Amino acid sequence: MSVIETVELRKSYGRLEALKGVSLRVEKGQIYGLLGQNGAGKTTLIKILLGIVRLTDGEASLLGAPAGAASARRRVGYLPEDHAFPGYHTGYSLMDFYGSLYGMAASERKKRIPETLELVGIAGRMHSKIKAYSKGMKQRLGIACAMMHEPDLIVLDEPTDGVDPMGRREIREVMAQLKARGHTIFLNSHLLGEVELVCDRVAILQQGKLVREGTIAELTQTKGTFVIGLMPGQTFPVDAVIKFGFAVRPLADQPGLFEVTLSGGQTIEPVMKQLFERGLTPTHVVEKKQSLEDVFMTTVEGAEPGVDRKPRRGAARPVGGRD
Ligand SMILES: Nc1ncnc2c1ncn2[C@@H]1O[C@H](COP(=O)(O)OP(=O)(O)OP(=O)(O)O)[C@@H](O)[C@H]1O
């Protein structure tokens, strides 16, 4: 049984189609990232799963039950985006309040609150007022509230929003610990570097459609593109390599390195042969990997007419090649 499953999920708000047939599946124990530009439909999908809004068509299930069923909702923890906890509460009193909403007994809350706050690293401040907490502490308190009742699935909407790099790393560690304890995490975040570090699988939504889905390794793999560097003072034989049908371009942001792209069943051997025959010494030969940000930008490029995008770093135009 999948933790989350949607099949051809559609949602319209009046004439606006926020989701246009989204099918995805999240398995137990995964950290699953949902990506997309503003307005792509991420929050709508989460709200349907949690029964906050109704789907228009298709199917959505949560922990084996139809989305929104009370039996499944009880087994979910949710950290909404832009939450604002009352500053007069302490971390402890807020969690006590949440625990009572979850229906937890007082004795259970007394045990569970310090344990959970310990796990997210703010147990030492549990009796301080929330108004004195930093943004990172508030986010960690939000995660603690979402996981207090030991849910099977934890839905985190922008958990690292506004948090400094150190705090983000700590939140990543909390997510890794939750995964190790068997929780499934569904993460909605704009911070692609974070997502790349922590997620097992990722889905990219674009204007209500699922346009990419896979493991981080699958999505970031760039088959057939190599980055080659030579000993200082040596010149890369660009023309000779192009003659063999490879595309070559210097990397604008890494002087001395060249990107060589293979096509149609080529291997890198002829390029290496050219280098060795010329007495050149390659000091760097690495098959290129894209960052998740590159994948995301390539995927959504041109999606929003009129948006002025900055050129990506190192995105010089390739020369040569057969395509
Ligand atoms: N209650 C609503 N009524 C009408 N339109 C809505 C409503 N909620 C969302 N929308 C629209 O549906 C589309 C998807 O919105 P949604 O909030 O799901 O996107 P998102 O990917 O979560 O965006 P963001 O990253 O900005 O939070 C947007 O065009 C939005 O304006």
Ligand as a Chemical Component Dictionary entry (heavy atoms), coordinates in Angstrom:
data_LIG
# 
_chem_comp.id                   LIG 
_chem_comp.type                 NON-POLYMER 
_chem_comp.pdbx_formal_charge   0 
_chem_comp.three_letter_code    LIG 
# 
loop_
_chem_comp_atom.comp_id 
_chem_comp_atom.atom_id 
_chem_comp_atom.alt_atom_id 
_chem_comp_atom.type_symbol 
_chem_comp_atom.charge 
_chem_comp_atom.model_Cartn_x 
_chem_comp_atom.model_Cartn_y 
_chem_comp_atom.model_Cartn_z 
_chem_comp_atom.pdbx_ordinal 
LIG N1  N1  N 0 -9.140 28.936 -3.115 1  
LIG C1  C1  C 0 -8.749 29.251 -4.345 2  
LIG N2  N2  N 0 -9.618 29.864 -5.202 3  
LIG C2  C2  C 0 -9.253 30.156 -6.461 4  
LIG N3  N3  N 0 -8.036 29.885 -6.986 5  
LIG C3  C3  C 0 -7.149 29.278 -6.185 6  
LIG C4  C4  C 0 -7.446 28.940 -4.835 7  
LIG N4  N4  N 0 -6.360 28.340 -4.291 8  
LIG C5  C5  C 0 -5.414 28.320 -5.265 9  
LIG N5  N5  N 0 -5.892 28.883 -6.384 10 
LIG C6  C6  C 0 -5.173 29.003 -7.655 11 
LIG O1  O1  O 0 -4.763 27.700 -8.046 12 
LIG C7  C7  C 0 -3.474 27.726 -8.624 13 
LIG C8  C8  C 0 -2.562 26.800 -7.831 14 
LIG O2  O2  O 0 -2.379 27.376 -6.555 15 
LIG P1  P1  P 0 -1.523 26.647 -5.399 16 
LIG O3  O3  O 0 -1.658 27.480 -4.159 17 
LIG O4  O4  O 0 -1.942 25.230 -5.320 18 
LIG O5  O5  O 0 -0.070 26.736 -6.005 19 
LIG P2  P2  P 0 1.347  26.488 -5.284 20 
LIG O6  O6  O 0 2.135  25.658 -6.240 21 
LIG O7  O7  O 0 1.140  25.950 -3.925 22 
LIG O8  O8  O 0 1.917  27.959 -5.220 23 
LIG P3  P3  P 0 2.929  28.642 -4.136 24 
LIG O9  O9  O 0 4.278  28.029 -4.372 25 
LIG O10 O10 O 0 2.871  30.076 -4.532 26 
LIG O11 O11 O 0 2.390  28.385 -2.767 27 
LIG C9  C9  C 0 -3.027 29.179 -8.615 28 
LIG O12 O12 O 0 -3.326 29.728 -9.873 29 
LIG C10 C10 C 0 -3.891 29.810 -7.532 30 
LIG O13 O13 O 0 -4.119 31.171 -7.788 31 
# 
loop_
_chem_comp_bond.comp_id 
_chem_comp_bond.atom_id_1 
_chem_comp_bond.atom_id_2 
_chem_comp_bond.value_order 
_chem_comp_bond.pdbx_ordinal 
LIG N1  C1  SING 1  
LIG C1  N2  SING 2  
LIG C1  C4  DOUB 3  
LIG N2  C2  DOUB 4  
LIG C2  N3  SING 5  
LIG N3  C3  DOUB 6  
LIG C3  C4  SING 7  
LIG C3  N5  SING 8  
LIG C4  N4  SING 9  
LIG N4  C5  DOUB 10 
LIG C5  N5  SING 11 
LIG N5  C6  SING 12 
LIG C6  O1  SING 13 
LIG C6  C10 SING 14 
LIG O1  C7  SING 15 
LIG C7  C8  SING 16 
LIG C7  C9  SING 17 
LIG C8  O2  SING 18 
LIG O2  P1  SING 19 
LIG P1  O3  DOUB 20 
LIG P1  O4  SING 21 
LIG P1  O5  SING 22 
LIG O5  P2  SING 23 
LIG P2  O6  DOUB 24 
LIG P2  O7  SING 25 
LIG P2  O8  SING 26 
LIG O8  P3  SING 27 
LIG P3  O9  DOUB 28 
LIG P3  O10 SING 29 
LIG P3  O11 SING 30 
LIG C9  O12 SING 31 
LIG C9  C10 SING 32 
LIG C10 O13 SING 33 
# 
